[in-house]
Amino acid sequence: MTNEIDKELSQKYCPRFGQIAVEKGYVTSEQVKEAVSEQIDDNIAGRPHRLIGRIFLDNGIMTPQQIEIVLNELFKREKY
């Protein structure tokens, strides 16, 4: 059940999460592409679905504080 919720969140927010993370200078567009590829590989291999922010955190690319900043910006933009 949680995995399905993560997939739904991923489809809605991940493209924008990556865009905001690039805008903030936390990651490059290439790192976003690599994270999406890793996400797809996980899904194909039957591993639990991970959100892009989790992949960045797991790989040491972003800090929890940076992820929080991106999420706050993401949800702020969602209101408009």
ZANU-842889 format. One record per residue: residue in three letters; z, x, y of N, C-alpha, C, CB in turn; residue number from 1. Coordinates in steps of 0.001 Angstrom, whole numbers. Glycine has a CB too. Layout:
ZANU-842889
<ALA, <Z, X, Y>, <Z, X, Y>, <Z, X, Y>, <Z, X, Y>, NUM>
...
***
This chain:
ZANU-842889
<MET, <0, 822, -1194>, <0, 0, 0>, <0, 868, 1261>, <1208, -937, -4>, 1>
<THR, <891, 1836, 1315>, <947, 2718, 2476>, <-364, 3463, 2652>, <2103, 3709, 2342>, 2>
<ASN, <-973, 3876, 1549>, <-2239, 4592, 1628>, <-3321, 3725, 2272>, <-2682, 5041, 233>, 3>
<GLU, <-3350, 2442, 1964>, <-4330, 1537, 2569>, <-4075, 1386, 4065>, <-4290, 161, 1882>, 4>
<ILE, <-2811, 1307, 4441>, <-2471, 1207, 5860>, <-2902, 2476, 6582>, <-953, 965, 6049>, 5>
<ASP, <-2652, 3634, 5969>, <-3080, 4898, 6564>, <-4590, 4937, 6746>, <-2628, 6073, 5699>, 6>
<LYS, <-5339, 4429, 5768>, <-6802, 4411, 5886>, <-7240, 3533, 7050>, <-7444, 3913, 4579>, 7>
<GLU, <-6605, 2356, 7192>, <-6956, 1467, 8293>, <-6649, 2125, 9638>, <-6203, 134, 8168>, 8>
<LEU, <-5484, 2742, 9745>, <-5128, 3444, 10980>, <-6109, 4569, 11261>, <-3700, 3999, 10894>, 9>
<SER, <-6480, 5277, 10218>, <-7398, 6399, 10360>, <-8738, 5936, 10903>, <-7588, 7107, 9023>, 10>
<GLN, <-9259, 4856, 10351>, <-10561, 4361, 10785>, <-10520, 3910, 12237>, <-11018, 3212, 9893>, 11>
<LYS, <-9390, 3356, 12659>, <-9282, 2853, 14024>, <-9008, 3962, 15026>, <-8194, 1813, 14106>, 12>
<TYR, <-8105, 4887, 14688>, <-7606, 5830, 15676>, <-8094, 7267, 15546>, <-6160, 5833, 15622>, 13>
<CYS, <-8509, 7717, 14376>, <-8808, 9141, 14196>, <-9938, 9665, 15065>, <-9143, 9397, 12776>, 14>
<PRO, <-11041, 8931, 15208>, <-12085, 9482, 16081>, <-11548, 9720, 17495>, <-13300, 8533, 16130>, 15>
<ARG, <-10752, 8794, 17975>, <-10198, 8936, 19315>, <-9077, 9963, 19347>, <-9690, 7598, 19820>, 16>
<PHE, <-8300, 10062, 18270>, <-7253, 11086, 18211>, <-7894, 12456, 18381>, <-6461, 11008, 16866>, 17>
<GLY, <-8945, 12707, 17626>, <-9638, 13986, 17714>, <-10212, 14230, 19097>, <-10739, 14052, 16686>, 18>
<GLN, <-10789, 13198, 19686>, <-11378, 13322, 21022>, <-10310, 13697, 22046>, <-12073, 12008, 21432>, 19>
<ILE, <-9175, 13015, 21998>, <-8100, 13304, 22951>, <-7533, 14698, 22712>, <-6982, 12250, 22845>, 20>
<ALA, <-7362, 15078, 21449>, <-6841, 16415, 21130>, <-7769, 17501, 21677>, <-6671, 16581, 19602>, 21>
<VAL, <-9079, 17260, 21613>, <-10047, 18211, 22181>, <-9929, 18219, 23706>, <-11503, 17847, 21749>, 22>
<GLU, <-9859, 17021, 24310>, <-9726, 16925, 25768>, <-8497, 17680, 26268>, <-9644, 15457, 26198>, 23>
<LYS, <-7408, 17611, 25518>, <-6159, 18278, 25904>, <-6208, 19782, 25641>, <-4982, 17662, 25151>, 24>
<GLY, <-7218, 20230, 24914>, <-7347, 21650, 24614>, <-6517, 22111, 23427>, <-6968, 22442, 25806>, 25>
<TYR, <-6019, 21167, 22640>, <-5194, 21514, 21478>, <-6032, 21967, 20288>, <-4338, 20325, 21073>, 26>
<VAL, <-7241, 21428, 20186>, <-8129, 21756, 19072>, <-9551, 21852, 19600>, <-8027, 20694, 17932>, 27>
<THR, <-10432, 22395, 18765>, <-11856, 22434, 19103>, <-12569, 21305, 18360>, <-12485, 23823, 18744>, 28>
<SER, <-13776, 21009, 18784>, <-14546, 19982, 18075>, <-14820, 20425, 16640>, <-15877, 19690, 18810>, 29>
<GLU, <-14966, 21719, 16433>, <-15177, 22240, 15075>, <-13944, 21980, 14201>, <-15493, 23759, 15118>, 30>
<GLN, <-12756, 22135, 14762>, <-11535, 21865, 13995>, <-11418, 20384, 13650>, <-10297, 22321, 14781>, 31>
<VAL, <-11880, 19520, 14542>, <-11876, 18083, 14246>, <-12809, 17812, 13071>, <-12307, 17249, 15495>, 32>
<LYS, <-14001, 18402, 13100>, <-14960, 18217, 12002>, <-14374, 18712, 10687>, <-16281, 18954, 12303>, 33>
<GLU, <-13703, 19860, 10723>, <-13095, 20408, 9509>, <-11987, 19496, 8989>, <-12538, 21811, 9777>, 34>
<ALA, <-11194, 18926, 9901>, <-10113, 18026, 9490>, <-10673, 16749, 8871>, <-9216, 17682, 10690>, 35>
<VAL, <-11738, 16214, 9457>, <-12373, 15016, 8891>, <-12935, 15337, 7511>, <-13498, 14489, 9828>, 36>
<SER, <-13538, 16499, 7368>, <-14061, 16925, 6068>, <-12933, 17039, 5045>, <-14801, 18272, 6198>, 37>
<GLU, <-11811, 17597, 5469>, <-10652, 17716, 4583>, <-10130, 16331, 4191>, <-9534, 18538, 5264>, 38>
<GLN, <-10146, 15411, 5143>, <-9708, 14043, 4886>, <-10613, 13387, 3837>, <-9707, 13216, 6196>, 39>
<ILE, <-11906, 13572, 3976>, <-12867, 13014, 3021>, <-12684, 13648, 1650>, <-14311, 13224, 3515>, 40>
<ASP, <-12515, 14968, 1618>, <-12281, 15661, 342>, <-11041, 15121, -359>, <-12134, 17174, 572>, 41>
<ASP, <-9963, 14893, 406>, <-8741, 14314, -170>, <-9037, 12953, -794>, <-7642, 14177, 910>, 42>
<ASN, <-9770, 12127, -63>, <-10077, 10784, -557>, <-10916, 10837, -1830>, <-10808, 9978, 516>, 43>
<ILE, <-11920, 11698, -1848>, <-12789, 11824, -3021>, <-11998, 12310, -4223>, <-13954, 12781, -2733>, 44>
<ALA, <-11063, 13235, -3995>, <-10260, 13801, -5086>, <-9129, 12872, -5523>, <-9681, 15139, -4663>, 45>
<GLY, <-8987, 11738, -4836>, <-7939, 10792, -5205>, <-6558, 11183, -4703>, <-7898, 10647, -6687>, 46>
<ARG, <-6517, 12151, -3785>, <-5235, 12538, -3195>, <-4857, 11518, -2122>, <-5304, 13981, -2593>, 47>
<PRO, <-3584, 11447, -1768>, <-3162, 10495, -729>, <-3909, 10732, 580>, <-1649, 10600, -491>, 48>
<HIS, <-4247, 9633, 1235>, <-4954, 9696, 2511>, <-4029, 10282, 3571>, <-5460, 8291, 2938>, 49>
<ARG, <-4556, 11225, 4358>, <-3786, 11812, 5460>, <-4507, 11552, 6774>, <-3575, 13338, 5245>, 50>
<LEU, <-3735, 11192, 7772>, <-4292, 11016, 9101>, <-4664, 12381, 9676>, <-3290, 10280, 10026>, 51>
<ILE, <-5575, 12381, 10633>, <-6054, 13629, 11221>, <-4897, 14441, 11817>, <-7107, 13336, 12299>, 52>
<GLY, <-3996, 13777, 12505>, <-2846, 14478, 13072>, <-2009, 15164, 12011>, <-1984, 13518, 13851>, 53>
<ARG, <-1854, 14525, 10860>, <-1093, 15111, 9749>, <-1812, 16356, 9227>, <-901, 14073, 8604>, 54>
<ILE, <-3124, 16288, 9149>, <-3896, 17447, 8686>, <-3722, 18609, 9662>, <-5402, 17085, 8536>, 55>
<PHE, <-3809, 18323, 10961>, <-3601, 19376, 11960>, <-2200, 19966, 11847>, <-3829, 18826, 13378>, 56>
<LEU, <-1215, 19122, 11632>, <167, 19592, 11489>, <325, 20430, 10224>, <1145, 18401, 11460>, 57>
<ASP, <-181, 19911, 9109>, <-77, 20625, 7830>, <-744, 21997, 7884>, <-703, 19795, 6715>, 58>
<ASN, <-1830, 22094, 8644>, <-2577, 23350, 8732>, <-2091, 24259, 9862>, <-4044, 23055, 8923>, 59>
<GLY, <-1036, 23839, 10554>, <-477, 24657, 11624>, <-1340, 24728, 12869>, <-241, 26025, 11125>, 60>
<ILE, <-2225, 23770, 13034>, <-3141, 23766, 14179>, <-2490, 23116, 15399>, <-4445, 23031, 13822>, 61>
<MET, <-1706, 22068, 15167>, <-1013, 21371, 16249>, <471, 21296, 15935>, <-1597, 19952, 16461>, 62>
<THR, <1267, 21219, 16992>, <2711, 21052, 16841>, <3050, 19560, 16854>, <3480, 21806, 17971>, 63>
<PRO, <4234, 19204, 16378>, <4644, 17793, 16467>, <4634, 17287, 17914>, <6047, 17612, 15864>, 64>
<GLN, <4999, 18132, 18850>, <5014, 17730, 20258>, <3600, 17432, 20764>, <5660, 18828, 21117>, 65>
<GLN, <2641, 18254, 20377>, <1253, 18012, 20788>, <732, 16714, 20178>, <350, 19193, 20374>, 66>
<ILE, <1071, 16471, 18930>, <640, 15235, 18270>, <1233, 14032, 18986>, <1052, 15231, 16779>, 67>
<GLU, <2491, 14130, 19361>, <3139, 13035, 20088>, <2449, 12774, 21424>, <4622, 13349, 20317>, 68>
<ILE, <2086, 13830, 22128>, <1381, 13680, 23409>, <41, 12977, 23200>, <1163, 15061, 24077>, 69>
<VAL, <-695, 13388, 22180>, <-1997, 12766, 21896>, <-1810, 11295, 21527>, <-2726, 13517, 20750>, 70>
<LEU, <-827, 10999, 20681>, <-589, 9606, 20285>, <-191, 8752, 21486>, <503, 9534, 19206>, 71>
<ASN, <663, 9282, 22352>, <1042, 8530, 23553>, <-178, 8224, 24409>, <2079, 9311, 24376>, 72>
<GLU, <-1045, 9203, 24586>, <-2273, 8999, 25357>, <-3191, 7994, 24658>, <-3009, 10339, 25564>, 73>
<LEU, <-3288, 8098, 23356>, <-4129, 7192, 22575>, <-3679, 5749, 22740>, <-4107, 7583, 21098>, 74>
<PHE, <-2384, 5511, 22600>, <-1880, 4143, 22701>, <-1922, 3642, 24140>, <-454, 4061, 22161>, 75>
<LYS, <-1808, 4549, 25103>, <-1939, 4161, 26506>, <-3366, 3667, 26757>, <-1590, 5355, 27451>, 76>
<ARG, <-4345, 4379, 26212>, <-5752, 3993, 26388>, <-6073, 2698, 25659>, <-6675, 5104, 25891>, 77>
<GLU, <-5372, 2438, 24559>, <-5613, 1217, 23784>, <-5292, -30, 24596>, <-4782, 1227, 22502>, 78>
<LYS, <-4387, 87, 25545>, <-3975, -1070, 26345>, <-5087, -1535, 27270>, <-2734, -735, 27159>, 79>
<TYR, <-6038, -645, 27555>, <-7091, -976, 28523>, <-8375, -1338, 27871>, <-7325, 156, 29451>, 80>
***
